[in-house]
């Protein structure tokens, strides 16, 4: 909504005419480049610009989408599920992205700094869950949130998570990323007074069924305030947490 507000301010201050303001607001909401229709008004509608899902797209397609976004003043662009090979090719095509191998994500531009004291915790049951957790953390950071990472604090050693009780009780939102039996979400849900977003991962042995066991355990959590996203969906958790944190941060500035 910031773009619309800026246009209205300039109109109010007589820096632009009514016709100029109308033209700015009327500009096409997407750009059709044949293989993709790039959504240019998503930030106006939803508060966050479009994110590129890298899997299944060629480097040339990703580069073309990035160029459209850049031309329409998108300062920070997140590309999820991006392979190292595609990231290297994007750099060869002139797209200066920063590649995060753990998260399999690329970022064009600078991650914005948060001005809010509120923060999101991203916690993992084990080290093997970090790739999904990093996707969640980077997504939240690209959306302008502060993120605290608590990695390898699973229930096999409960003292590890309890050593962070002050941070857990101070968080605005918690993302609990775990495979195996997925118990971390219930533990954090029983400790915190904020929403907990559970992310089941496909980490585990045969009977984990590729994350289905953790998914069902999280869906059946007895702790109140726990919501669940799909298996390995770090992006969805990071985006949802960012929306919650934004609402709480706005309350912080207006209260």
N, C-alpha and C positions, 0 to 999 in steps of 0.2 A: 504493500500500500504506500510505501515511501515515495514512489515515483508519482503517483496521483496527487499525494499531498504537496509535493514540490511544485507540480504544475498549478495546483490551486493557489499556492502561496504566491507564485509568480504572477498569476492572473490578478490576485487581490492587490499586489503591489504595483500593478500596471506595467510589469516588465514584459508581458506578452499580451496580445489581443485575445478577444473571445474566439475569433476564428483560428488563431494559432493554437490555443488550448484545445479547441475542438478537434483540430487536425491531429494533435499529439495523442489524444484519447481514442481517436478513430483508427489509428494505425492498425494494420492487420494483426490479429492475435497469434498467428503462427506463420512460419515460412516453409513452403513446400519445396524441398530439394530433391524430389523424385522418390528416393528410397526412405525418406523420413519427413515428417511434418513437425518442425521444431517449435515447441510451445513457447512463445515469447511473453505471454501474459500470466504465466503460472505464478510468478512472484506476486503479481497484483492480486490474483485470486486467493492464493494459499499462503502467502508470506515467505515462500522459498522458491527459488528458481528450479528449473528442470534439472534432473540428474541423469547422466548418461549411463545406461546399463551396457557394459562393455562386451559381455559374453555374446558370441554370435555375430558381432559386428566386425568388419574388417578395419584395419587401422585407417584406411582411406575414408571410410564412412565416418568413423569417430572424429577424424580431423575435420571433415566437412561440417559436422554438427558443431564442433568447438568453434570453428571460424564464424558460423552464423551467430552463435551466442556472443562471441567477442564483439562482433559488429553491432550487436544490440545491447552493448554496455554491461554484459554480465562479467563481473570482476573475478569471481571465484567459481570454478566448474569442477564438480566431482564426477569421476568415472569409476564405477564399481565393477567388480568381477573382471578386472583387466589383467591379462597375462603379462609376464615380463617381456616376452617377445613382441607383443603389440605395443607395449610402452616404449621399447627401443625403437620400433618403427615409427611411432608417433614423433619421437624426437628427431628422427631422420627427415620427417615430413615438415619439420619446423614448429611443432607444438611443444613448447617448453613446459612440460609437466614434471611434477615431482612424484616419483613412484614409491609407494609404500608396499613392499613385498609381502609383509605379514598379512596385511588387509587385502592384498591384491586390488589395490585402488590407486588411481592417479588423481592428482589435484593440479589444476591450472590456476595460477594466481595465488594470492596470499590468503591464508586462513584468517578470518576476521577475529579481532580481540573482543572478548566479552567485557562489558562494563558492569555486569551484574555480580553481586556477591553470591548468588545462588549457583549451585554446581550439580552436575550429574556424576554419579558413581557408575563405573563400569567394572564389574567384578567377575572373575572366572573361577570355576571349580579347580581347573588345572591348567598347566602350561599349554597343553594340546588344544585348549579352547581359545587361545589368544588370537588366532587369525579371525575368527568370527567377532571376538570382542573388539579388535582393532577396527574392523569395518564399522561397528557401532560407534566407537569413540570418535573416529575421524568424521563420520557423518554428522555427529552432534557438534563437533568443533567447526566444521564447515558452515553449519547453521548458526554459528556465533555463540556457542555455549562453552562454559568452563567444564572440563572433564577431569575427574580424579580416577586413576586406574588402580584397582586392587586385584592383582593377578595371583593365581595359585593359592586361593583361600578356601579350598573345598572342605567338605564336611569330614573327610578322612582325618583331618587334623583341625578340630573345631576351634582350638586356641588361636589359629591363624586369623580367622575372621573376627574373633572377639577382640583381638588386639587393635582392631580398627573401629571400635564401637563409637568413638566420638565422631568420626567422619560419617559413619553410617547414620547416626542420629541427626546429623546436620545437613544431609543431602536433600536436594529438592526432588530428585528422581533417582532410582537405582535400576540399573540393567544387570540382571543376573544371568551369566552365560555358563552353561554347564551341560556336559554329556552324561555318560554312565546312567545313574538313576535320577539325575537332575534335582537333587535335594537342596542345592544351594538356594534356589528361589524361595522355598518354604522357610528356610532358616532366616534369610534376610527379611522376608515378609513378616516374620514374627518379631523382629528386632526394630524395624524402622516404622516411622509414622508417615512416610511418604509412599507414593505409588512405586511398585516394583514391576518391572517389565522382564519377564522370563524368556530367555532364548535357549531352546534346546539345541544341542549340537549333535552331529553325527559321530562324535567320538565315543568309542566303547567297543566291547567285544560282541560276539555273535548275537546274543540275546538282546542287545540294545536295539537291534533291527534298524541300524542306520539313523538313530536318533528318535525313533518312535517311542521307545520306552521312556526317555526323558520328556518327550512331548506329553505323553499321557500322565506322567507323574506330576508335571507342572500344571496341567489342566485340572488335576485332582488335588491341588494344594489346599491344605486346610487353613493356611494363613490367609487372612483377608487382605484385599488390596493388591493381589497378584494377577496380572494379565499376561497372556502368552502370545508370542508371534510364532511364525513358522520355523521349521528346522533350519538352522544355519543362517537365519535372516537377520544378520547384524544390522544391515541398512535399515530395515523396517523398525527395529528397536531404537536405533539412534535417532531416526526421524521422529518417531512418536515421543521419545523422551524430550527431544528438542521442543516439540509443540507444548508439552506440559510445562517445561521449564520456562518457556517464553511467557505463558500465562501467569505463572507464579512471579516471574521477574517484573512483569508489568504491574502486578499488584504491589510489589515492593516499592516501585517508584510513585504509585498513586496513593498509597495508604499514608 
